[in-house]
Amino acid sequence: MRYLTLLLILLSSFHFAQAQEPEKPKLPTEQPKGDPNSELKNVVMPQVRTQDTTIRRIMEELQRINDSDKQNSNAIQGLLQGREIDNITKYELIRNNIVFASETYYLLNKKIIDLKSRTTTNNLDVFITSLNNPESKELGFSLSDRIVELVEKVVLKGKADKNEKNSKIVESTKSIIASPIFQSFTSLTPPLAIANSVMNFLHSISVNNKEINQNTLKEFEKELNKYVVYYTALNDANQKFEYGLNFNKDQLNLLQDNLYDHLMFTASALKYQLPQRGNKSLGETMNDFFFDFKRDKVVTFFNDLETKYSKGKKVDYEALLRENPNLKEVNNQLEDLILQTKRFENLYNEYFTLLDSYYGKVNNSLKIAQDNGLADKNTIDTKQAEFRNLKDEAVKEIQASINIKELYNNTDKIKYRYRIF
């Protein structure tokens, strides 16, 4: 209609121009005599509009309007197409991120449980237990035997079998060492507890036994302290390692709680039935949930969603995103999941830092045993080398079991920095 109206206006103008007669030349005014061209100078030439010129102008105007409309139409189509492409891009980003996140939830939970169950390894535990055992001769001596020898030589001056009183002192010492109370200890305290109990026993009998004086007890205590210092260092190494492990486990428990909360939010957005913990542990609850919450199930969820919003062979991504806003929110919360994997990485590395520190402290206790003359250098060197090999084996075993690279490779696929609004 716009084109037709413009055409009619232009044609009307054209016919009106044809209907007008050319203007007559004006009469010349009086001019000074002597100028033969004065009449010509005052003549006004008529304006001539040909039919061809007018039509050409009309056609040019129509072409300009047509070109302008084409440009506007192309721009509008481009905007519409860009909007559609943008929705597809948003949806594919959300879909891929959530699919990879479903695998990340499973891997992170599995690795948290694995690391929580770690102390050291069986071989390393056996090695440390043998060093702690008062009956063990791993360093070439038995603490139980050495204490009895010190009582006989230092306290009783080599007269252990001279009379019944001395024999009872030796037997009582052996009875203290063999006490079931000390045998039930599982930490590195039995040697220290035994040494302390024997000292208390000797001090108590010295009150009524004039042959056991303070100088004798001081000499006995001085020799006994060589062993006490060694076992104290060993005990310190074990206590600090145990404390570090407990703190590490507490942090892993907290991390698993946070992972559970994050998983529940994502699962609800995907319309999964949330697990009920009841009396089950968190680890057991999550393991049960992962029987159903798997990557292939999440892929099926999105396939069904695309089918629901399909119109012919085309998916209405705009409607899909508009009517499922929780998917955007899940995508935008994935940075928190990545931060949880980073926290696990820190706790994983802290475990090996603890193990390195423990290794150093145990080696230091072995060096004390050498310096105090409890064991010769060759024996200590052999034990330190054995401990180093066991520690290296433990590190490799734990690294292979947890496989932190598997977690890295999966989280790298999540484009968590892209927020969808």
C-alpha positions, 0 to 999 in steps of 0.5 A: 500500500505504501508503494501504491500511494507513493506512485499515485502521488508522483503520477498526479504531480506528473500530470499536473506538470503537463497541464500547465502551460510554459510561462510567457516571457515577461515584457522588457522594461525600459532599458538604456538606449544603445543596448541591442541585447537588453530585450534578450537579457530580460527574457526568462526561459521556461522550465521543461519537465519531460515524461522520461525524467519524471518516470526515472525519478519515480523508479529510483525512489521505488528502488531506494524504498525496496532496497531499504525494506530488504535491509530491514528484513535481513536485519530482523531475520538475522536478529531472530536467527541469532536469538535462536542460535543463542538459545541452542548454545545456552542449552548445549552448554547447560546439558554438557556441564550437567552431564559431566557434573553427574560423573564428577559427583560420583568420582568425588564421593568415591575418592573422599571415601577412599581417602577417609579410609586411609591411615598408612598401609599394612606393611608400613603399619607392621613396621611401626608396630614392630618398632613399638613392641617391647618384645621386638628385637628389630633394632637388635634389642628387646626393651623388656630384656634390657629393663630386666638387665638394668634392674639386675646390673644397676639396681641389684649390683649383679646380686639378683640371685643372692637372696629371695628379696632380690629375686622377687624384685626381678620377678616383680619387674618381669610381671610389670612388663608382661602386664595385660594392661600394657599389652592391650595398648594399641598406640606407641605408649606401651614402652613409655608406660612400662618404663614409668611403672618400673621406675615407680615400683623401684622408688616404692621398694627403695623406702624399705630396702637400704641397698637401693639408694637414690644414687642407684636409682638415678643411675638406673633412670639415666640408663633407662632414659636412653630408651625412653627418649627413643620411644618418646620420639617414636611416640611423638611421631605417631601422635602427630601423624594420628592427629593430622589424620583425624583432622584430615578425616574431619575435613573430608567429612565436612566436604562430603556433607557439602557435596551431599547438599550440592548433589541434592539441589542438582538432583531435584532440578533433574526431578530425581527422587531424593535419597532418605538418609535415615539411620544410614551413614552419609557414605552409604546413602550416597553410594546407594543414590549413585546406583540410579544417579548415573551419567547415562540416566542424566543423558536420558533426562535431557533426551526426553526433555528435547523430545518434549519440546520438539515441534516437528524436527526442531526443538523449541530451545527458547521455551525449554529454557524458559519453562525449566529455569532450574537448569540454568541455576544448576549450571550457575552453581557448578563453580561450587562443585569445582571448588569442592574438587579443589578442596579435595585436592588440597586434603589429598596433598595434605595427606602426603605431607603428613606422611612425609612428616611422619617419615622424617620423625620416625627416622629421627627416632631411629637416629636417637637410638643410634646416638644413644648406643641402643643399636649400631649404625648398620642396623639403623641404616638398614631400618631407615632404608626399609622404612623409606621403601615401605613409605614409597610403596604406600604413596604409590598404592594410595595414588593408584587407588585414588587416581586424582588425575581421573578427577582432574580430567572430568572437571576440566570438561565443565565450563563452569565460568559461563553463567546463563541468565 
